[in-house]
């Protein structure tokens, strides 16, 4: 029987819901989008099978986590939440694997709390401070404008910017969003979307961390024209750290769970 636990930890202005499954080396999975602790269940299953102790959580204000909505949210605040979680559930540094906004949080966590991080595997972090393009910024401005009146229209436009996605890995079944979808999207566009756009995460901020915390950037195969892929590739070049293609697109953790789990295990140095 797989060991599992769940609970909450206090954070500034609220509480963070988390789940832990398995035993072995610690890996914190930081979800992208509006994903909660269960968003990448197949990935977690595979990592547990690979001998990992997997920690997942609902970001502040999403799902089962609570927060005072008047509090400002920044990537630094999200990193502080992740740090509070790690300090609560483990005494050993964790591999931190994040995608999209989760990748930005993972990188900031390494800056702010390197003692808690064994390594970072950051999949396609959206970083305007690394690759700033006027056309892309105008599209993101349009997303923000749509979100002010219709969060569903905003997310549809965001998805369209990612282009065609690769076919699912055989057997993959991405989880459906849980809870109140409208509330989650409203929260995302009011707090997390602007936090990512103003994160300030770039090579200058990360360079002092690299000697202490190994960082690997990843991109979904076939996505070399995708902005988030190029952000990952350029940041890896700027930091002189590995950039690795993995199967799947921007949502590889959900659409290609076995391949993503194998990559995390390999890059974490626990699998040949």
C-alpha positions as semicolon CSV with decimal commas, in nm:
position;residue;x (nm);y (nm);z (nm)
1;X;0,000;0,000;0,000
2;X;0,133;0,343;-0,096
3;X;0,190;0,573;0,198
4;X;-0,018;0,888;0,170
5;X;-0,114;1,184;0,382
6;X;-0,291;1,516;0,341
7;X;-0,338;1,826;0,551
8;X;-0,294;2,199;0,564
9;X;-0,010;2,431;0,664
10;X;-0,047;2,795;0,765
11;X;0,069;3,059;0,520
12;X;0,053;3,437;0,526
13;X;-0,316;3,524;0,518
14;X;-0,449;3,170;0,492
15;X;-0,372;2,799;0,472
16;X;-0,227;2,568;0,208
17;X;-0,378;2,227;0,133
18;X;-0,124;1,958;0,044
19;X;-0,094;1,587;-0,030
20;X;0,207;1,356;0,008
21;X;0,233;1,014;-0,154
22;X;0,504;0,750;-0,148
23;X;0,835;0,715;0,031
24;X;1,189;0,786;-0,081
25;X;1,346;1,094;-0,240
26;X;1,139;1,410;-0,206
27;X;0,995;1,580;-0,511
28;X;0,767;1,884;-0,493
29;X;0,546;1,917;-0,801
30;X;0,430;2,276;-0,854
31;X;0,132;2,276;-1,086
32;X;0,072;2,508;-1,378
33;X;-0,241;2,703;-1,465
34;X;-0,524;2,647;-1,220
35;X;-0,406;2,295;-1,141
36;X;-0,462;2,172;-0,786
37;X;-0,283;1,896;-0,593
38;X;-0,456;1,628;-0,803
39;X;-0,407;1,786;-1,146
40;X;-0,126;1,551;-1,253
41;X;-0,232;1,231;-1,081
42;X;-0,079;0,998;-1,340
43;X;0,255;1,178;-1,313
44;X;0,244;1,140;-0,934
45;X;0,159;0,769;-0,967
46;X;0,458;0,713;-1,194
47;X;0,696;0,907;-0,971
48;X;0,579;0,706;-0,670
49;X;0,644;0,389;-0,869
50;X;0,992;0,526;-0,940
51;X;1,057;0,549;-0,566
52;X;0,971;0,913;-0,499
53;X;0,789;1,080;-0,213
54;X;0,573;1,325;-0,404
55;X;0,441;1,647;-0,252
56;X;0,165;1,839;-0,431
57;X;-0,056;2,125;-0,321
58;X;-0,329;2,369;-0,414
59;X;-0,181;2,716;-0,463
60;X;-0,317;2,990;-0,239
61;X;-0,674;3,081;-0,325
62;X;-0,728;2,770;-0,541
63;X;-0,916;2,454;-0,455
64;X;-0,889;2,364;-0,087
65;X;-0,635;2,634;0,001
66;X;-0,764;2,953;0,158
67;X;-0,637;3,308;0,148
68;X;-0,747;3,664;0,211
69;X;-0,818;3,788;-0,142
70;X;-0,721;4,143;-0,053
71;X;-0,359;4,033;-0,005
72;X;-0,125;4,101;-0,296
73;X;0,008;3,792;-0,469
74;X;0,355;3,781;-0,621
75;X;0,578;3,499;-0,733
76;X;0,780;3,568;-0,417
77;X;0,466;3,508;-0,209
78;X;0,404;3,179;-0,392
79;X;0,766;3,079;-0,328
80;X;0,722;3,158;0,042
81;X;0,414;2,934;0,047
82;X;0,611;2,648;-0,112
83;X;0,889;2,701;0,142
84;X;0,643;2,684;0,432
85;X;0,508;2,358;0,292
86;X;0,851;2,198;0,253
87;X;0,953;2,305;0,602
88;X;0,638;2,141;0,735
89;X;0,651;1,805;0,558
90;X;1,021;1,719;0,514
91;X;1,356;1,766;0,680
92;X;1,546;1,698;0,357
93;X;1,583;1,921;0,048
94;X;1,342;1,838;-0,232
95;X;1,369;1,819;-0,607
96;X;1,129;2,089;-0,724
97;X;0,960;2,024;-1,058
98;X;0,730;2,292;-1,193
99;X;0,558;2,374;-1,522
100;X;0,449;2,713;-1,653
101;X;0,372;2,934;-1,349
102;X;0,488;2,636;-1,141
103;X;0,828;2,659;-1,309
104;X;0,853;3,030;-1,227
105;X;0,767;2,955;-0,863
106;X;1,024;2,675;-0,854
107;X;1,298;2,907;-0,980
108;X;1,206;3,180;-0,730
109;X;1,201;2,921;-0,450
110;X;1,560;2,832;-0,535
111;X;1,655;3,200;-0,513
112;X;1,481;3,263;-0,182
113;X;1,532;2,928;-0,008
114;X;1,818;2,736;-0,172
115;X;1,864;2,530;0,145
116;X;1,525;2,365;0,080
117;X;1,591;2,275;-0,283
118;X;1,797;1,979;-0,401
119;X;1,751;2,074;-0,766
120;X;1,504;2,251;-0,995
121;X;1,347;2,110;-1,310
122;X;1,160;2,400;-1,471
123;X;0,938;2,324;-1,771
124;X;0,870;2,617;-2,004
125;X;0,852;2,906;-1,755
126;X;0,679;3,210;-1,911
127;X;0,936;3,484;-1,854
128;X;0,895;3,821;-2,022
129;X;1,222;3,934;-1,861
130;X;1,403;3,663;-2,058
131;X;1,227;3,682;-2,396
132;X;1,034;4,008;-2,433
133;X;0,851;4,047;-2,762
134;X;0,611;4,335;-2,834
135;X;0,363;4,115;-3,022
136;X;0,351;3,866;-2,738
137;X;0,306;4,140;-2,479
138;X;0,016;4,283;-2,680
139;X;-0,148;3,940;-2,686
140;X;-0,105;3,910;-2,309
141;X;-0,252;4,257;-2,266
142;X;-0,552;4,135;-2,467
143;X;-0,584;3,830;-2,240
144;X;-0,589;4,061;-1,937
145;X;-0,854;4,279;-2,104
146;X;-1,073;3,976;-2,178
147;X;-1,030;3,848;-1,824
148;X;-1,171;4,169;-1,679
149;X;-1,514;4,067;-1,810
150;X;-1,495;3,701;-1,919
151;X;-1,235;3,467;-1,766
152;X;-1,341;3,178;-1,989
153;X;-1,278;3,384;-2,303
154;X;-0,942;3,484;-2,162
155;X;-0,832;3,125;-2,103
156;X;-0,951;3,024;-2,450
157;X;-0,735;3,297;-2,601
158;X;-0,437;3,194;-2,388
159;X;-0,475;2,834;-2,506
160;X;-0,490;2,949;-2,868
161;X;-0,153;3,122;-2,827
162;X;0,010;2,787;-2,750
163;X;-0,073;2,652;-3,096
164;X;-0,139;2,289;-3,183
165;X;-0,064;2,044;-2,905
166;X;0,096;1,701;-2,958
167;X;-0,107;1,383;-2,933
168;X;-0,150;1,235;-2,588
169;X;0,092;0,973;-2,466
170;X;-0,078;0,629;-2,491
171;X;-0,290;0,577;-2,182
172;X;-0,271;0,938;-2,069
173;X;-0,592;1,084;-1,928
174;X;-0,544;1,446;-1,816
175;X;-0,748;1,524;-1,507
176;X;-1,054;1,741;-1,540
177;X;-1,048;2,062;-1,338
178;X;-1,208;2,019;-0,996
179;X;-1,407;2,262;-0,788
180;X;-1,554;2,590;-0,909
181;X;-1,390;2,648;-1,249
182;X;-1,516;3,005;-1,282
183;X;-1,383;3,098;-0,937
184;X;-1,046;2,938;-1,012
185;X;-1,011;3,121;-1,344
186;X;-1,117;3,450;-1,186
187;X;-0,856;3,403;-0,914
188;X;-0,589;3,308;-1,167
189;X;-0,638;3,614;-1,385
190;X;-0,675;3,853;-1,092
191;X;-0,364;3,734;-0,907
192;X;-0,143;3,473;-1,074
193;X;-0,145;3,601;-1,431
194;X;-0,014;3,948;-1,337
195;X;0,227;3,792;-1,085
196;X;0,391;3,591;-1,364
197;X;0,412;3,891;-1,596
198;X;0,591;4,094;-1,328
199;X;0,794;3,812;-1,171
200;X;1,134;3,961;-1,252
201;X;1,281;3,612;-1,274
202;X;1,579;3,622;-1,509
203;X;1,939;3,506;-1,540
204;X;2,077;3,785;-1,322
205;X;1,853;3,680;-1,036
206;X;1,930;3,311;-1,078
207;X;2,301;3,318;-1,155
208;X;2,414;3,330;-0,788
209;X;2,197;3,025;-0,717
210;X;2,338;2,793;-0,983
211;X;2,652;2,691;-0,788
212;X;2,430;2,586;-0,496
213;X;2,123;2,444;-0,668
214;X;2,140;2,251;-0,997
215;X;1,887;2,393;-1,243
216;X;1,761;2,223;-1,558
217;X;1,524;2,386;-1,806
218;X;1,299;2,169;-2,020
219;X;1,083;2,224;-2,326
220;X;0,821;2,012;-2,498
221;X;0,939;1,845;-2,817
222;X;0,823;2,013;-3,135
223;X;0,762;2,341;-2,956
224;X;1,070;2,537;-3,060
225;X;0,852;2,822;-3,193
226;X;0,643;2,841;-2,877
227;X;0,725;3,145;-2,664
228;X;0,745;2,952;-2,335
229;X;0,979;2,698;-2,496
230;X;1,205;2,979;-2,613
231;X;1,200;3,134;-2,265
232;X;1,329;2,805;-2,121
233;X;1,591;2,764;-2,391
234;X;1,720;3,121;-2,362
235;X;1,735;3,110;-1,984
236;X;1,934;2,787;-2,000
237;X;2,178;2,953;-2,241
238;X;2,209;3,261;-2,024
239;X;2,280;3,051;-1,714
240;X;2,491;2,789;-1,896
241;X;2,277;2,510;-1,750
242;X;2,119;2,210;-1,926
243;X;1,821;2,246;-2,156
244;X;1,641;1,919;-2,226
245;X;1,359;1,836;-2,466
246;X;1,091;1,610;-2,321
247;X;0,791;1,452;-2,491
248;X;0,477;1,663;-2,492
249;X;0,399;2,032;-2,520
250;X;0,347;2,301;-2,260
251;X;0,117;2,067;-2,063
252;X;0,354;1,768;-2,077
253;X;0,307;1,679;-1,710
254;X;-0,059;1,602;-1,779
255;X;-0,046;1,484;-2,140
256;X;0,275;1,278;-2,118
257;X;0,294;1,166;-1,754
258;X;0,518;0,862;-1,801
259;X;0,770;1,047;-2,015
260;X;0,770;1,347;-1,782
261;X;0,814;1,128;-1,474
262;X;1,104;0,944;-1,637
263;X;1,266;1,278;-1,724
264;X;1,224;1,410;-1,369
265;X;1,374;1,094;-1,221
266;X;1,662;1,096;-1,468
267;X;1,738;1,465;-1,427
268;X;1,717;1,433;-1,050
269;X;1,988;1,171;-1,070
270;X;1,787;0,883;-0,929
271;X;1,738;0,687;-1,251
272;X;1,989;0,572;-1,505
